[in-house]
Amino acid sequence: MKVLGFEGVVIRFVFALVLVFATYNPSAYSYFHWAEGSFPQFTPALAICGLFLVIAWGIYLRATFRSLGVIGLILAAAFFASFVWLFYDLGWLEANNVGAMTWVVLVIVSLLLAIGMSWSHIRRRLTGQVDIDDVDDD
């Protein structure tokens, strides 16, 4: 069984960032803005890119929910939300700055997805317990 190192977690985080920011970001260079700008027309390129994003989100979300579970995902989200609260309390982040808050939330979603993609490997290294999917032998 291959060991997941720090580089593997970083790679998963980078891919999660690309997925999240390609779907939506405040800079107006995202699939959301592309689709919104071309509405009501729907081109084949828009359909292909949209399906690619849906498939990628499906892979990331399925892996995240399977490895963390609902309670683990809630706890991880609360953990990152407490950092946002800390940064707000320290004056590093302003709640009325919608652009900055949007970027922070998008990075947190990327972190949650990356942790979800990596958690089974991290858990195995910490505890020695292995997660497996139900597989039929037939």
OpenMM code with the backbone's topology and positions (N, CA, C; nanometers):
from openmm import Vec3, app, unit

residues = "MET LYS VAL LEU GLY PHE GLU GLY VAL VAL ILE ARG PHE VAL PHE ALA LEU VAL LEU VAL PHE ALA THR TYR ASN PRO SER ALA TYR SER TYR PHE HIS TRP ALA GLU GLY SER PHE PRO GLN PHE THR PRO ALA LEU ALA ILE CYS GLY LEU PHE LEU VAL ILE ALA TRP GLY ILE TYR LEU ARG ALA THR PHE ARG SER LEU GLY VAL ILE GLY LEU ILE LEU ALA ALA ALA PHE PHE ALA SER PHE VAL TRP LEU PHE TYR ASP LEU GLY TRP LEU GLU ALA ASN ASN VAL GLY ALA MET THR TRP VAL VAL LEU VAL ILE VAL SER LEU LEU LEU ALA ILE GLY MET SER TRP SER HIS ILE ARG ARG ARG LEU THR GLY GLN VAL ASP ILE ASP ASP VAL ASP ASP ASP".split()
positions = [
    Vec3(0.0835, -0.1165, 0.0000),
    Vec3(0.0000, 0.0000, 0.0000),
    Vec3(0.0888, 0.1238, 0.0000),
    Vec3(0.0620, 0.2140, -0.0923),
    Vec3(0.1453, 0.3335, -0.1061),
    Vec3(0.1155, 0.4324, 0.0061),
    Vec3(0.2212, 0.4930, 0.0604),
    Vec3(0.2089, 0.5889, 0.1696),
    Vec3(0.1872, 0.7281, 0.1111),
    Vec3(0.0911, 0.7985, 0.1662),
    Vec3(0.0643, 0.9353, 0.1235),
    Vec3(0.1505, 1.0293, 0.2051),
    Vec3(0.2322, 1.1074, 0.1387),
    Vec3(0.3174, 1.2048, 0.2066),
    Vec3(0.2566, 1.3434, 0.2027),
    Vec3(0.3315, 1.4379, 0.2550),
    Vec3(0.2880, 1.5771, 0.2569),
    Vec3(0.2634, 1.6282, 0.1151),
    Vec3(0.3476, 1.5843, 0.0212),
    Vec3(0.3325, 1.6270, -0.1173),
    Vec3(0.1986, 1.5824, -0.1746),
    Vec3(0.1551, 1.4624, -0.1398),
    Vec3(0.0271, 1.4116, -0.1871),
    Vec3(-0.0899, 1.4939, -0.1367),
    Vec3(-0.0819, 1.5368, -0.0117),
    Vec3(-0.1874, 1.6208, 0.0449),
    Vec3(-0.1878, 1.7563, -0.0253),
    Vec3(-0.0687, 1.8121, -0.0498),
    Vec3(-0.0592, 1.9418, -0.1176),
    Vec3(-0.1142, 1.9310, -0.2598),
    Vec3(-0.0831, 1.8242, -0.3293),
    Vec3(-0.1338, 1.8055, -0.4656),
    Vec3(-0.2860, 1.7970, -0.4645),
    Vec3(-0.3419, 1.7237, -0.3691),
    Vec3(-0.4877, 1.7156, -0.3584),
    Vec3(-0.5483, 1.8529, -0.3286),
    Vec3(-0.4794, 1.9316, -0.2464),
    Vec3(-0.5272, 2.0667, -0.2154),
    Vec3(-0.5219, 2.1565, -0.3393),
    Vec3(-0.4139, 2.1473, -0.4165),
    Vec3(-0.4020, 2.2290, -0.5378),
    Vec3(-0.5127, 2.1931, -0.6365),
    Vec3(-0.5382, 2.0630, -0.6554),
    Vec3(-0.6461, 2.0226, -0.7454),
    Vec3(-0.7818, 2.0677, -0.6925),
    Vec3(-0.8014, 2.0649, -0.5614),
    Vec3(-0.9266, 2.1135, -0.5034),
    Vec3(-0.9410, 2.2641, -0.5261),
    Vec3(-0.8314, 2.3383, -0.5100),
    Vec3(-0.8346, 2.4823, -0.5379),
    Vec3(-0.8735, 2.5085, -0.6829),
    Vec3(-0.8120, 2.4351, -0.7748),
    Vec3(-0.8428, 2.4526, -0.9166),
    Vec3(-0.9900, 2.4225, -0.9419),
    Vec3(-1.0411, 2.3152, -0.8851),
    Vec3(-1.1812, 2.2790, -0.9036),
    Vec3(-1.2736, 2.3863, -0.8495),
    Vec3(-1.2508, 2.4303, -0.7284),
    Vec3(-1.3377, 2.5297, -0.6650),
    Vec3(-1.3296, 2.6624, -0.7396),
    Vec3(-1.2088, 2.7096, -0.7690),
    Vec3(-1.1944, 2.8391, -0.8356),
    Vec3(-1.2379, 2.8344, -0.9820),
    Vec3(-1.2274, 2.7190, -1.0472),
    Vec3(-1.2771, 2.7077, -1.1838),
    Vec3(-1.4299, 2.7113, -1.1858),
    Vec3(-1.4917, 2.6617, -1.0805),
    Vec3(-1.6364, 2.6637, -1.0727),
    Vec3(-1.6879, 2.8043, -1.0430),
    Vec3(-1.6305, 2.8690, -0.9429),
    Vec3(-1.6709, 3.0056, -0.9076),
    Vec3(-1.5568, 3.0758, -0.8347),
    Vec3(-1.5398, 3.2024, -0.8650),
    Vec3(-1.4499, 3.2890, -0.7892),
    Vec3(-1.4907, 3.4334, -0.8155),
    Vec3(-1.4591, 3.5236, -0.7247),
    Vec3(-1.5021, 3.6622, -0.7402),
    Vec3(-1.4332, 3.7398, -0.8516),
    Vec3(-1.3299, 3.6847, -0.9122),
    Vec3(-1.2582, 3.7581, -1.0166),
    Vec3(-1.3325, 3.7584, -1.1498),
    Vec3(-1.4413, 3.6866, -1.1591),
    Vec3(-1.5256, 3.6773, -1.2795),
    Vec3(-1.4638, 3.5887, -1.3877),
    Vec3(-1.3591, 3.5130, -1.3563),
    Vec3(-1.3029, 3.4162, -1.4493),
    Vec3(-1.3329, 3.2760, -1.3961),
    Vec3(-1.4574, 3.2325, -1.4183),
    Vec3(-1.4997, 3.1014, -1.3692),
    Vec3(-1.6088, 3.0475, -1.4596),
    Vec3(-1.6406, 2.9206, -1.4413),
    Vec3(-1.7480, 2.8589, -1.5186),
    Vec3(-1.8798, 2.9297, -1.4916),
    Vec3(-1.9048, 2.9635, -1.3686),
    Vec3(-2.0291, 3.0323, -1.3332),
    Vec3(-2.0452, 3.1610, -1.4143),
    Vec3(-1.9408, 3.2421, -1.4190),
    Vec3(-1.9476, 3.3683, -1.4910),
    Vec3(-1.9554, 3.3464, -1.6425),
    Vec3(-1.8885, 3.2441, -1.6901),
    Vec3(-1.8937, 3.2109, -1.8328),
    Vec3(-2.0362, 3.1723, -1.8715),
    Vec3(-2.0969, 3.0835, -1.7923),
    Vec3(-2.2331, 3.0403, -1.8216),
    Vec3(-2.3316, 3.1565, -1.8074),
    Vec3(-2.3127, 3.2373, -1.7076),
    Vec3(-2.4001, 3.3527, -1.6857),
    Vec3(-2.3887, 3.4523, -1.8013),
    Vec3(-2.2676, 3.4737, -1.8495),
    Vec3(-2.2460, 3.5683, -1.9580),
    Vec3(-2.2983, 3.5218, -2.0919),
    Vec3(-2.3078, 3.3914, -2.1115),
    Vec3(-2.3556, 3.3398, -2.2393),
    Vec3(-2.5034, 3.3029, -2.2363),
    Vec3(-2.5672, 3.3187, -2.1228),
    Vec3(-2.7095, 3.2858, -2.1113),
    Vec3(-2.7910, 3.3767, -2.2022),
    Vec3(-2.8883, 3.3326, -2.2754),
    Vec3(-2.9569, 3.2037, -2.2738),
    Vec3(-2.8963, 3.0998, -2.3677),
    Vec3(-2.7900, 3.1346, -2.4409),
    Vec3(-2.7271, 3.0355, -2.5274),
    Vec3(-2.6513, 2.9339, -2.4435),
    Vec3(-2.6505, 2.8099, -2.4926),
    Vec3(-2.5764, 2.7044, -2.4252),
    Vec3(-2.4967, 2.6316, -2.5316),
    Vec3(-2.3653, 2.6507, -2.5305),
    Vec3(-2.2791, 2.5960, -2.6349),
    Vec3(-2.2276, 2.4580, -2.5959),
    Vec3(-2.1793, 2.3803, -2.6938),
    Vec3(-2.1209, 2.2500, -2.6609),
    Vec3(-2.0005, 2.2619, -2.5668),
    Vec3(-1.9181, 2.3645, -2.5856),
    Vec3(-1.8022, 2.3825, -2.4976),
    Vec3(-1.8467, 2.4080, -2.3544),
    Vec3(-1.9518, 2.4853, -2.3388),
    Vec3(-2.0058, 2.5116, -2.2055),
    Vec3(-2.0591, 2.3826, -2.1426),
    Vec3(-2.1247, 2.2996, -2.2232),
    Vec3(-2.1772, 2.1724, -2.1739),
    Vec3(-2.0644, 2.0777, -2.1334),
    Vec3(-1.9617, 2.0676, -2.2164),
    Vec3(-1.8498, 1.9774, -2.1865),
    Vec3(-1.7789, 2.0210, -2.0589),
    Vec3(-1.7496, 2.1489, -2.0470),
    Vec3(-1.6825, 2.1992, -1.9269),
    Vec3(-1.7706, 2.1814, -1.8032),
    Vec3(-1.9002, 2.2060, -1.8193),
    Vec3(-1.9920, 2.1872, -1.7069),
    Vec3(-1.9978, 2.0431, -1.6613),
    Vec3(-2.0039, 1.9498, -1.7556),
    Vec3(-2.0053, 1.8078, -1.7200),
    Vec3(-1.8749, 1.7657, -1.6548),
    Vec3(-1.7629, 1.8179, -1.7058),
    Vec3(-1.6335, 1.7884, -1.6438),
    Vec3(-1.6329, 1.8346, -1.4984),
    Vec3(-1.6825, 1.9557, -1.4721),
    Vec3(-1.6864, 2.0074, -1.3351),
    Vec3(-1.7786, 1.9239, -1.2476),
    Vec3(-1.8930, 1.8832, -1.3003),
    Vec3(-1.9867, 1.8005, -1.2223),
    Vec3(-1.9212, 1.6668, -1.1863),
    Vec3(-1.8517, 1.6071, -1.2808),
    Vec3(-1.7827, 1.4802, -1.2541),
    Vec3(-1.6742, 1.5001, -1.1485),
    Vec3(-1.5942, 1.6050, -1.1630),
    Vec3(-1.4872, 1.6314, -1.0656),
    Vec3(-1.5444, 1.6573, -0.9269),
    Vec3(-1.6513, 1.7375, -0.9191),
    Vec3(-1.7156, 1.7613, -0.7898),
    Vec3(-1.7701, 1.6309, -0.7310),
    Vec3(-1.8257, 1.5459, -0.8168),
    Vec3(-1.8780, 1.4174, -0.7692),
    Vec3(-1.7688, 1.3315, -0.7086),
    Vec3(-1.6527, 1.3267, -0.7737),
    Vec3(-1.5403, 1.2483, -0.7223),
    Vec3(-1.4945, 1.3031, -0.5877),
    Vec3(-1.4724, 1.4344, -0.5816),
    Vec3(-1.4246, 1.4955, -0.4573),
    Vec3(-1.5263, 1.4836, -0.3443),
    Vec3(-1.6541, 1.5126, -0.3744),
    Vec3(-1.7559, 1.5070, -0.2683),
    Vec3(-1.7787, 1.3649, -0.2183),
    Vec3(-1.7818, 1.2692, -0.3090),
    Vec3(-1.8018, 1.1290, -0.2673),
    Vec3(-1.6871, 1.0833, -0.1773),
    Vec3(-1.5643, 1.1119, -0.2180),
    Vec3(-1.4499, 1.0717, -0.1369),
    Vec3(-1.4505, 1.1426, -0.0019),
    Vec3(-1.4869, 1.2695, -0.0012),
    Vec3(-1.4897, 1.3463, 0.1232),
    Vec3(-1.5950, 1.2925, 0.2183),
    Vec3(-1.7158, 1.2695, 0.1682),
    Vec3(-1.8215, 1.2174, 0.2553),
    Vec3(-1.7916, 1.0761, 0.3027),
    Vec3(-1.7303, 0.9943, 0.2167),
    Vec3(-1.6993, 0.8563, 0.2577),
    Vec3(-1.5875, 0.8519, 0.3620),
    Vec3(-1.4890, 0.9393, 0.3506),
    Vec3(-1.3774, 0.9318, 0.4442),
    Vec3(-1.4044, 1.0086, 0.5735),
    Vec3(-1.4696, 1.1243, 0.5649),
    Vec3(-1.4945, 1.2039, 0.6856),
    Vec3(-1.6301, 1.1758, 0.7483),
    Vec3(-1.7279, 1.1458, 0.6659),
    Vec3(-1.8635, 1.1317, 0.7163),
    Vec3(-1.9227, 1.2699, 0.7447),
    Vec3(-2.0488, 1.2718, 0.7751),
    Vec3(-2.1176, 1.3985, 0.7993),
    Vec3(-2.0624, 1.4666, 0.9244),
    Vec3(-2.0465, 1.3906, 1.0316),
    Vec3(-1.9979, 1.4500, 1.1564),
    Vec3(-1.8550, 1.5001, 1.1400),
    Vec3(-1.7695, 1.4237, 1.0737),
    Vec3(-1.6325, 1.4676, 1.0502),
    Vec3(-1.6268, 1.5924, 0.9644),
    Vec3(-1.7136, 1.5994, 0.8646),
    Vec3(-1.7176, 1.7174, 0.7793),
    Vec3(-1.7653, 1.8395, 0.8575),
    Vec3(-1.8640, 1.8208, 0.9430),
    Vec3(-1.9124, 1.9315, 1.0276),
    Vec3(-1.8026, 1.9768, 1.1231),
    Vec3(-1.7320, 1.8822, 1.1834),
    Vec3(-1.6229, 1.9186, 1.2745),
    Vec3(-1.5097, 1.9910, 1.2017),
    Vec3(-1.4737, 1.9435, 1.0822),
    Vec3(-1.3681, 2.0103, 1.0057),
    Vec3(-1.4121, 2.1507, 0.9646),
    Vec3(-1.5365, 2.1656, 0.9232),
    Vec3(-1.5877, 2.2981, 0.8866),
    Vec3(-1.5889, 2.3907, 1.0081),
    Vec3(-1.6283, 2.3383, 1.1226),
    Vec3(-1.6279, 2.4193, 1.2442),
    Vec3(-1.4859, 2.4591, 1.2828),
    Vec3(-1.3905, 2.3686, 1.2632),
    Vec3(-1.2505, 2.3984, 1.2914),
    Vec3(-1.2024, 2.5167, 1.2073),
    Vec3(-1.2304, 2.5109, 1.0763),
    Vec3(-1.1874, 2.6202, 0.9892),
    Vec3(-1.2678, 2.7472, 1.0138),
    Vec3(-1.3938, 2.7335, 1.0475),
    Vec3(-1.4751, 2.8512, 1.0802),
    Vec3(-1.4217, 2.9211, 1.2043),
    Vec3(-1.3681, 2.8438, 1.2983),
    Vec3(-1.3104, 2.9066, 1.4177),
    Vec3(-1.1860, 2.9878, 1.3829),
    Vec3(-1.1122, 2.9466, 1.2784),
    Vec3(-0.9997, 3.0274, 1.2321),
    Vec3(-1.0476, 3.1591, 1.1711),
    Vec3(-1.1569, 3.1519, 1.0958),
    Vec3(-1.2141, 3.2748, 1.0398),
    Vec3(-1.2551, 3.3675, 1.1534),
    Vec3(-1.3166, 3.3120, 1.2553),
    Vec3(-1.3571, 3.3895, 1.3725),
    Vec3(-1.2340, 3.4523, 1.4399),
    Vec3(-1.1273, 3.3733, 1.4546),
    Vec3(-1.0037, 3.4239, 1.5138),
    Vec3(-0.9457, 3.5385, 1.4305),
    Vec3(-0.9396, 3.5197, 1.2992),
    Vec3(-0.8860, 3.6246, 1.2123),
    Vec3(-0.9715, 3.7504, 1.2178),
    Vec3(-1.1031, 3.7331, 1.2281),
    Vec3(-1.1923, 3.8479, 1.2435),
    Vec3(-1.1669, 3.9159, 1.3778),
    Vec3(-1.1531, 3.8370, 1.4823),
    Vec3(-1.1308, 3.8898, 1.6171),
    Vec3(-0.9975, 3.9641, 1.6265),
    Vec3(-0.8958, 3.9168, 1.5550),
    Vec3(-0.7650, 3.9829, 1.5537),
    Vec3(-0.7621, 4.1057, 1.4627),
    Vec3(-0.8680, 4.1255, 1.3854),
    Vec3(-0.8754, 4.2392, 1.2951),
    Vec3(-0.8111, 4.2141, 1.1601),
    Vec3(-0.7733, 4.0902, 1.1306),
    Vec3(-0.7107, 4.0574, 1.0034),
    Vec3(-0.8134, 4.0414, 0.8910),
    Vec3(-0.9395, 4.0220, 0.9286),
    Vec3(-1.0453, 3.9956, 0.8321),
    Vec3(-1.1675, 4.0767, 0.8720),
    Vec3(-1.2277, 4.1423, 0.7748),
    Vec3(-1.3470, 4.2218, 0.8017),
    Vec3(-1.4693, 4.1505, 0.7460),
    Vec3(-1.5730, 4.1403, 0.8289),
    Vec3(-1.6942, 4.0700, 0.7877),
    Vec3(-1.7669, 4.1431, 0.6756),
    Vec3(-1.7542, 4.2748, 0.6683),
    Vec3(-1.8248, 4.3495, 0.5640),
    Vec3(-1.7476, 4.3532, 0.4318),
    Vec3(-1.6292, 4.2944, 0.4258),
    Vec3(-1.5532, 4.2834, 0.3024),
    Vec3(-1.5939, 4.1533, 0.2321),
    Vec3(-1.6951, 4.1634, 0.1485),
    Vec3(-1.7542, 4.0445, 0.0865),
    Vec3(-1.6532, 3.9719, -0.0026),
    Vec3(-1.5725, 4.0466, -0.0766),
    Vec3(-1.4737, 3.9832, -0.1639),
    Vec3(-1.3742, 3.8984, -0.0869),
    Vec3(-1.3195, 3.9537, 0.0216),
    Vec3(-1.2225, 3.8788, 0.1023),
    Vec3(-1.2879, 3.7576, 0.1674),
    Vec3(-1.4089, 3.7755, 0.2174),
    Vec3(-1.4785, 3.6634, 0.2803),
    Vec3(-1.5082, 3.5530, 0.1790),
    Vec3(-1.5408, 3.5924, 0.0560),
    Vec3(-1.5668, 3.4924, -0.0479),
    Vec3(-1.4415, 3.4112, -0.0769),
    Vec3(-1.3262, 3.4793, -0.0907),
    Vec3(-1.2005, 3.4074, -0.1146),
    Vec3(-1.1687, 3.3129, 0.0012),
    Vec3(-1.1900, 3.3587, 0.1239),
    Vec3(-1.1624, 3.2751, 0.2418),
    Vec3(-1.2519, 3.1520, 0.2414),
    Vec3(-1.3797, 3.1706, 0.2138),
    Vec3(-1.4728, 3.0572, 0.2114),
    Vec3(-1.4341, 2.9585, 0.1011),
    Vec3(-1.3954, 3.0076, -0.0152),
    Vec3(-1.3542, 2.9184, -0.1242),
    Vec3(-1.2288, 2.8390, -0.0882),
    Vec3(-1.1353, 2.9022, -0.0206),
    Vec3(-1.0150, 2.8301, 0.0237),
    Vec3(-1.0526, 2.7256, 0.1283),
    Vec3(-1.1453, 2.7590, 0.2184),
    Vec3(-1.1889, 2.6621, 0.3197),
    Vec3(-1.2580, 2.5430, 0.2543),
    Vec3(-1.3415, 2.5677, 0.1548),
    Vec3(-1.4057, 2.4565, 0.0829),
    Vec3(-1.2983, 2.3689, 0.0184),
    Vec3(-1.1959, 2.4313, -0.0397),
    Vec3(-1.0856, 2.3545, -0.0989),
    Vec3(-1.0121, 2.2727, 0.0058),
    Vec3(-0.9883, 2.3320, 0.1221),
    Vec3(-0.9232, 2.2583, 0.2312),
    Vec3(-1.0078, 2.1390, 0.2760),
    Vec3(-1.1380, 2.1600, 0.2876),
    Vec3(-1.2261, 2.0497, 0.3278),
    Vec3(-1.2226, 1.9363, 0.2258),
    Vec3(-1.2255, 1.9716, 0.0970),
    Vec3(-1.2190, 1.8687, -0.0067),
    Vec3(-1.0843, 1.7956, -0.0054),
    Vec3(-0.9763, 1.8700, 0.0124),
    Vec3(-0.8435, 1.8079, 0.0147),
    Vec3(-0.8278, 1.7165, 0.1356),
    Vec3(-0.8772, 1.7594, 0.2498),
    Vec3(-0.8711, 1.6743, 0.3691),
    Vec3(-0.9563, 1.5498, 0.3488),
    Vec3(-1.0728, 1.5681, 0.2885),
    Vec3(-1.1583, 1.4529, 0.2607),
    Vec3(-1.0929, 1.3531, 0.1673),
    Vec3(-1.0209, 1.4032, 0.0675),
    Vec3(-0.9520, 1.3141, -0.0257),
    Vec3(-0.8328, 1.2446, 0.0394),
    Vec3(-0.7787, 1.3040, 0.1436),
    Vec3(-0.6568, 1.2517, 0.2062),
    Vec3(-0.6814, 1.1801, 0.3379),
    Vec3(-0.7980, 1.1952, 0.3964),
    Vec3(-0.8205, 1.1532, 0.5334),
    Vec3(-0.7996, 1.0033, 0.5558),
    Vec3(-0.8423, 0.9205, 0.4649),
    Vec3(-0.8238, 0.7757, 0.4849),
    Vec3(-0.6761, 0.7404, 0.4973),
    Vec3(-0.5910, 0.8058, 0.4167),
    Vec3(-0.4464, 0.7821, 0.4246),
    Vec3(-0.3892, 0.8346, 0.5569),
    Vec3(-0.4332, 0.9542, 0.5947),
    Vec3(-0.3842, 1.0136, 0.7202),
    Vec3(-0.4277, 0.9282, 0.8386),
    Vec3(-0.5524, 0.8856, 0.8391),
    Vec3(-0.6043, 0.8020, 0.9484),
    Vec3(-0.5282, 0.6706, 0.9571),
    Vec3(-0.4972, 0.6107, 0.8428),
    Vec3(-0.4222, 0.4846, 0.8428),
    Vec3(-0.2847, 0.5033, 0.9053),
    Vec3(-0.2189, 0.6163, 0.8743),
    Vec3(-0.0856, 0.6411, 0.9303),
    Vec3(-0.0924, 0.6704, 1.0795),
    Vec3(-0.1988, 0.7384, 1.1244),
    Vec3(-0.2100, 0.7722, 1.2662),
    Vec3(-0.2512, 0.6530, 1.3520),
    Vec3(-0.3437, 0.5721, 1.3010),
    Vec3(-0.4021, 0.4667, 1.3840),
    Vec3(-0.3685, 0.3253, 1.3397),
    Vec3(-0.3252, 0.3106, 1.2160),
    Vec3(-0.3014, 0.1767, 1.1634),
    Vec3(-0.4276, 0.1099, 1.1115),
    Vec3(-0.5424, 0.1770, 1.1225),
    Vec3(-0.6684, 0.1223, 1.0740),
    Vec3(-0.6850, 0.1564, 0.9266),
    Vec3(-0.7375, 0.0610, 0.8518),
    Vec3(-0.7550, 0.0767, 0.7083),
    Vec3(-0.9020, 0.0910, 0.6770),
    Vec3(-0.9374, 0.1889, 0.5936),
    Vec3(-1.0738, 0.2033, 0.5424),
    Vec3(-1.0822, 0.1323, 0.4090),
    Vec3(-1.1882, 0.0541, 0.3895),
    Vec3(-1.2083, -0.0090, 0.2599),
    Vec3(-1.3539, 0.0077, 0.2193),
    Vec3(-1.3787, 0.0051, 0.0888),
    Vec3(-1.5141, 0.0098, 0.0372),
    Vec3(-1.5710, -0.1312, 0.0359),
    Vec3(-1.7028, -0.1390, 0.0414),
    Vec3(-1.7681, -0.2689, 0.0290),
    Vec3(-1.7517, -0.3162, -0.1142),
    Vec3(-1.6904, -0.4300, -0.1326),
    Vec3(-1.6652, -0.4843, -0.2658),
    Vec3(-1.7205, -0.6249, -0.2725),
    Vec3(-1.7964, -0.6527, -0.3779),
    Vec3(-1.8461, -0.7901, -0.3996),
    Vec3(-1.7363, -0.8725, -0.4627),
    Vec3(-1.7193, -0.9947, -0.4148),
    Vec3(-1.6171, -1.0835, -0.4696),
    Vec3(-1.6636, -1.1560, -0.5944),
    Vec3(-1.7919, -1.1464, -0.6260),
    Vec3(-1.8467, -1.2190, -0.7420),
    Vec3(-1.8108, -1.1529, -0.8708),
] * unit.nanometer
topology = app.Topology()
chain = topology.addChain("A")
for resn in residues:
    res = topology.addResidue(resn, chain)
    for name in ("N", "CA", "C"):
        topology.addAtom(name, app.Element.getBySymbol(name[0]), res)
